Each structure stands twice: as C-alpha cells, then as structure tokens.
Amino acid sequence: MNSSILLSGTTWAYGLAAFLYIISLVFRAPRSGRVATWIALLGLVGNTSGIAMRWVESYDMGIGHAPLSNLYESLVFFAWTIIVLYLLIERRYGTRIFGVFVTPLAFLAMAYASFSPNISSRIQPLMPALKSNWLIAHVIACFIGYAAFAIAFGMSIMYLIKIQGKGNDKGFLARFPKSDDLDELNHRMILFGFLFLSAGIITGAVWANSAWGRYWGWDPKETWSLITWFIYATLLHARLMHGWHGKRIAYLSMIGFVAVLFTYFGVNLLPGLHSYGSSM
C-alpha cells in the first residue's frame, strides 16, 4: 500500500531528525540542528502526504473515511501533531533544544505503528458507531491534547535535568533555556493540552449520545480519560491557587503523561466500547 510505504519512510526521517538534534546538543553542532529541522519538515510533509493518500485509498476501496479510526492511523496522526506543535514552538522561541526531547517521541510513535507485528496497517471499514462526523472532531481534539502533553513531558525532563545541574551551567546545560522559562512554557503547554483534552471529552460525550443514546457509560477509556483530565486539572489548580511551580509541576506533568499513555494503550487490553485490540 503506497501510503504505508511513505509513512514507513517518515518513521526514518523522524528518527534521523531526532539523532541530529541530539548530535547538535552534545557536540555543539548548529549545522546538525539546522539539518535536523529540515529533515523534520521533510518528515512532516511525508506524514501529511501519507495521511492524505490513505484517505484517498479508503475512498478508492469504497469505504471512504477519515484515517483516524484504528491504532495504526491514530499513531500516525499522533506523530503528526507532535511534530507540528514542536516546529511551531521551535519557530516561536528560536531554539532547537526542545527537538532533542520531543522528536524521539514522534519517532517512537511512528516506529510502533510501522513495525509492530501487533498493529495492522490495513484500511478497514468503519463499524456503524464510528460513522459520524463527531469522530473527526473527537479524535483531532484528543490528539492535539495528547501531543501537547507529550511536549510538556519532554520539557519536564529538561527542567529536572536543568535544576539538577544548577550552579554548573556548562557544556550542554548552558544551551537549555532558563529553568523559570522552562517551567512557564511547560505550564503553557499543559494548559493548551488541557483545553483540547476537555474539548475531546465533550465531543466524545456528544458522539456517544448520538451513537448509543447516552453521554457517559464509564467505559474503561472514558474512565481513564477522566482520570487523566483530573490529574492535569489538579496540576493547573495547584499552580493557580497554591503557587506550585518547578519540580512539583514537572513531576505531576510526567505522571499525567503516564496516564495519557495508559488511556491511549493500556485500556485497549480491557473490555469495552473503546477496545480495539490490534486495530486501535
């Protein structure tokens, strides 16, 4: 399938970009960083083209639908959203340092989609409940939120590394943003992700009502989405009302992303309406 071949190539582009970002940091090689950005952009073009081709291929098969309906397609879109948000941040803040901690996540998502024997890349017909325009709104909102949380996870790691070497800002640590700046940007990414996760939960509830006649059914994925939402809501509340910042926010951000990963992958092993096994 042409789209699958193109998306497999995108995996290696993201992997090479991640490698070059790391080289740029460790060996103070700005040229490697610039090349990494161009390769990440090239990977994004391949990722976008692969999604579009897969959409067209589904129509050619007579089962046309947005390529957002199974685990393979969601991982591909997850990687796409991570790279889009990362490149916007790189352009906005004029630093490539975040690429060291963010692009590997996109590479891992694509590698898992492309090379895991447990994931099928076949285009399959939608089950009746998924034949809704709410599917697109729900999935896009959720995965923009997930991508923002993934980037916040990377920033949290950066923050903890930065403060661990406080007073010894030499070598690669000198290229990290100031700890206060990292903390503030981490907070902004979490707030951004939280808004989209909230939108994803709301659109999912509306979709569930139109498909099954109820807004909420305590399905495992619904439950874990709510748990994840509460973790990030607690983080934002603690920062706003109690002035939490620094390590406590970084650790909560990392815990929240673990909850995101379980919501995304772990609940597929549990019985429920969102259990897609090897397909999602």
C-alpha positions as CSV (number, residue, x, y, z in Angstrom):
1,M,0.0,0.0,0.0
2,N,1.6,3.3,-1.1
3,S,0.6,5.3,1.9
4,S,2.1,2.7,4.3
5,I,5.4,2.7,2.4
6,L,5.5,6.5,2.6
7,L,4.7,6.5,6.3
8,S,7.4,3.9,7.0
9,G,9.8,6.3,5.3
10,T,8.5,9.1,7.5
11,T,9.5,7.0,10.5
12,W,13.1,7.1,9.5
13,A,13.0,10.8,8.7
14,Y,11.8,11.5,12.3
15,G,14.4,9.1,13.7
16,L,17.2,10.8,11.8
17,A,15.9,14.3,12.8
18,A,16.0,13.1,16.5
19,F,19.5,11.8,16.1
20,L,20.7,15.0,14.5
21,Y,19.1,17.2,17.2
22,I,21.0,15.1,19.8
23,I,24.2,15.4,17.9
24,S,23.7,19.2,17.7
25,L,23.3,19.4,21.5
26,V,26.1,17.0,22.6
27,F,28.7,18.3,20.1
28,R,27.6,21.9,19.8
29,A,27.0,21.5,16.1
30,P,24.5,24.1,15.0
31,R,24.6,22.8,11.4
32,S,23.3,19.5,12.6
33,G,20.4,21.2,14.3
34,R,19.6,23.1,11.1
35,V,19.7,19.9,9.1
36,A,17.5,18.2,11.7
37,T,14.9,20.9,11.3
38,W,14.8,20.5,7.5
39,I,14.6,16.7,7.9
40,A,11.7,17.0,10.5
41,L,9.9,19.3,8.0
42,L,10.5,16.7,5.2
43,G,9.2,14.0,7.5
44,L,6.1,16.2,8.2
45,V,5.5,16.6,4.5
46,G,5.7,12.8,4.2
47,N,3.5,12.3,7.2
48,T,0.9,14.7,5.8
49,S,1.0,13.1,2.3
50,G,0.7,9.6,3.8
51,I,-2.4,10.6,5.8
52,A,-4.0,12.2,2.6
53,M,-3.1,9.2,0.5
54,R,-4.6,6.8,3.0
55,W,-7.8,8.9,3.0
56,V,-8.0,8.7,-0.8
57,E,-7.2,5.0,-0.8
58,S,-10.1,4.4,1.5
59,Y,-12.4,6.0,-1.0
60,D,-10.9,4.0,-3.8
61,M,-11.8,0.9,-1.8
62,G,-15.4,2.1,-1.5
63,I,-15.2,2.5,2.3
64,G,-14.1,6.2,2.4
65,H,-13.5,7.6,5.8
66,A,-11.0,9.9,7.6
67,P,-7.8,7.9,8.5
68,L,-8.4,8.2,12.3
69,S,-10.2,5.0,13.1
70,N,-7.7,2.5,14.3
71,L,-4.4,2.2,16.3
72,Y,-2.2,2.5,13.3
73,E,-3.9,5.6,12.0
74,S,-4.1,7.2,15.4
75,L,-0.4,6.7,16.0
76,V,0.4,8.3,12.6
77,F,-1.8,11.3,13.5
78,F,-0.2,11.5,17.0
79,A,3.3,11.7,15.5
80,W,2.0,14.4,13.0
81,T,0.5,16.5,15.8
82,I,3.7,16.3,17.9
83,I,5.9,17.4,15.0
84,V,3.5,20.2,14.0
85,L,3.4,21.6,17.6
86,Y,7.2,21.2,18.0
87,L,8.1,23.0,14.8
88,L,5.7,25.9,15.8
89,I,7.5,26.1,19.2
90,E,10.9,26.0,17.5
91,R,10.0,28.8,15.3
92,R,8.3,30.8,18.0
93,Y,11.1,30.6,20.5
94,G,14.0,30.3,18.1
95,T,15.7,27.3,19.7
96,R,16.1,23.7,18.6
97,I,16.9,22.3,22.0
98,F,13.4,21.0,22.5
99,G,13.8,18.8,19.5
100,V,16.2,16.6,21.5
101,F,13.4,15.6,23.8
102,V,10.3,15.9,21.5
103,T,11.2,14.4,18.1
104,P,12.1,11.0,19.7
105,L,8.5,10.7,20.8
106,A,7.2,11.2,17.3
107,F,9.8,8.7,16.0
108,L,8.7,6.1,18.6
109,A,5.0,6.6,17.7
110,M,5.7,6.1,14.0
111,A,8.1,3.2,14.7
112,Y,5.5,1.4,16.8
113,A,2.8,2.0,14.1
114,S,5.1,0.9,11.2
115,F,7.0,-2.0,12.6
116,S,5.0,-3.6,15.5
117,P,3.7,-7.1,14.4
118,N,0.6,-6.5,16.6
119,I,-0.6,-3.5,14.6
120,S,-2.2,-3.8,11.2
121,S,-1.9,-1.0,8.6
122,R,-4.8,-2.3,6.6
123,I,-7.6,0.1,5.8
124,Q,-10.8,-1.4,7.2
125,P,-14.5,-0.4,7.1
126,L,-15.8,1.6,9.9
127,M,-18.1,-0.1,12.5
128,P,-21.5,1.6,12.4
129,A,-21.0,3.6,15.6
130,L,-17.8,5.2,14.1
131,K,-19.7,6.6,11.1
132,S,-20.1,10.0,12.5
133,N,-18.6,13.5,11.8
134,W,-18.1,13.6,15.6
135,L,-15.3,11.0,15.1
136,I,-13.1,13.6,13.4
137,A,-13.7,16.3,15.9
138,H,-13.2,14.0,18.9
139,V,-10.0,12.4,17.7
140,I,-8.4,15.6,16.5
141,A,-9.1,17.4,19.8
142,C,-7.9,14.5,21.9
143,F,-4.7,14.0,19.9
144,I,-3.8,17.7,19.9
145,G,-4.1,17.5,23.7
146,Y,-2.0,14.3,23.8
147,A,0.7,15.9,21.7
148,A,0.8,19.0,23.9
149,F,1.2,16.7,27.0
150,A,3.9,14.8,25.2
151,I,5.8,18.0,24.6
152,A,5.2,19.1,28.2
153,F,6.6,15.7,29.3
154,G,9.8,16.4,27.3
155,M,10.0,19.9,28.9
156,S,9.6,18.4,32.3
157,I,12.5,16.2,31.8
158,M,14.5,19.2,30.5
159,Y,13.6,21.2,33.6
160,L,14.6,18.4,36.0
161,I,18.0,18.0,34.2
162,K,18.5,21.8,34.3
163,I,17.9,22.1,38.0
164,Q,20.0,19.0,38.8
165,G,22.9,20.8,37.2
166,K,22.2,24.2,38.8
167,G,25.3,26.1,39.6
168,N,27.2,24.1,36.9
169,D,25.7,25.6,33.7
170,K,28.4,24.5,31.5
171,G,28.5,22.2,28.5
172,F,25.2,21.3,27.0
173,L,23.3,22.7,30.1
174,A,24.3,26.2,29.0
175,R,22.1,25.7,25.9
176,F,19.0,24.9,27.9
177,P,16.5,27.8,28.5
178,K,16.5,29.2,32.0
179,S,14.7,27.0,34.5
180,D,12.0,29.6,35.1
181,D,11.4,29.9,31.3
182,L,11.1,26.1,31.1
183,D,8.7,26.0,34.0
184,E,6.5,28.7,32.4
185,L,6.5,27.1,28.9
186,N,5.7,23.7,30.5
187,H,2.7,25.3,32.2
188,R,1.5,26.8,28.9
189,M,1.7,23.5,27.0
190,I,-0.2,21.8,29.8
191,L,-2.9,24.4,29.7
192,F,-3.1,24.2,25.9
193,G,-3.3,20.4,26.1
194,F,-5.9,20.5,28.9
195,L,-8.2,22.7,26.8
196,F,-8.1,20.3,23.9
197,L,-8.5,17.2,26.1
198,S,-11.6,18.9,27.6
199,A,-12.9,19.5,24.1
200,G,-12.1,15.9,23.2
201,I,-14.1,14.6,26.2
202,I,-17.0,16.8,25.4
203,T,-17.2,15.9,21.7
204,G,-16.8,12.3,22.7
205,A,-19.8,12.5,25.0
206,V,-21.9,14.1,22.3
207,W,-20.8,11.4,19.9
208,A,-21.6,8.7,22.4
209,N,-25.1,10.1,22.9
210,S,-25.8,10.1,19.1
211,A,-24.4,6.6,18.7
212,W,-25.5,4.8,21.9
213,G,-28.1,7.1,23.4
214,R,-26.1,8.1,26.5
215,Y,-23.4,10.7,27.1
216,W,-21.3,8.7,29.5
217,G,-21.1,5.0,30.2
218,W,-18.0,4.6,32.4
219,D,-16.3,2.6,29.7
220,P,-12.6,2.0,30.7
221,K,-11.3,4.6,28.2
222,E,-13.9,7.1,29.3
223,T,-12.9,6.5,32.9
224,W,-9.2,6.8,32.2
225,S,-9.7,9.9,30.1
226,L,-11.5,11.5,33.1
227,I,-8.7,10.4,35.5
228,T,-6.1,12.0,33.1
229,W,-8.2,15.1,33.0
230,F,-8.3,15.3,36.8
231,I,-4.5,14.9,37.0
232,Y,-3.9,17.9,34.8
233,A,-6.8,19.8,36.4
234,T,-5.2,19.2,39.8
235,L,-1.8,20.5,38.4
236,L,-3.4,23.6,37.0
237,H,-5.4,24.3,40.1
238,A,-2.3,23.8,42.3
239,R,-0.3,26.3,40.2
240,L,-3.1,28.9,40.0
241,M,-4.4,28.7,43.6
242,H,-1.4,27.5,45.6
243,G,1.5,28.8,43.5
244,W,3.0,25.4,42.7
245,H,5.9,25.5,40.2
246,G,9.2,23.9,39.4
247,K,9.8,20.2,40.4
248,R,6.3,19.6,41.7
249,I,4.7,20.7,38.4
250,A,7.3,18.7,36.4
251,Y,6.6,15.5,38.3
252,L,2.9,16.0,38.0
253,S,3.3,16.6,34.3
254,M,5.2,13.3,33.9
255,I,2.6,11.4,36.0
256,G,-0.1,12.9,33.7
257,F,1.6,11.7,30.6
258,V,1.9,8.2,32.0
259,A,-1.9,8.4,32.5
260,V,-2.2,9.6,28.9
261,L,-0.2,6.6,27.7
262,F,-2.4,4.2,29.7
263,T,-5.5,5.9,28.4
264,Y,-4.2,5.5,24.9
265,F,-2.7,2.0,25.0
266,G,-3.5,0.2,28.3
267,V,-7.3,0.3,28.1
268,N,-7.2,-1.4,24.7
269,L,-6.5,-4.5,26.7
270,L,-9.7,-4.1,28.7
271,P,-13.2,-5.0,27.5
272,G,-15.3,-2.0,26.5
273,L,-16.6,0.0,23.6
274,H,-13.2,1.6,23.1
275,S,-11.3,-1.8,23.0
276,Y,-10.0,-2.2,19.5
277,G,-7.3,-4.8,20.2
278,S,-4.8,-4.9,17.4
279,S,-6.6,-2.4,15.3
280,M,-6.8,0.5,17.8
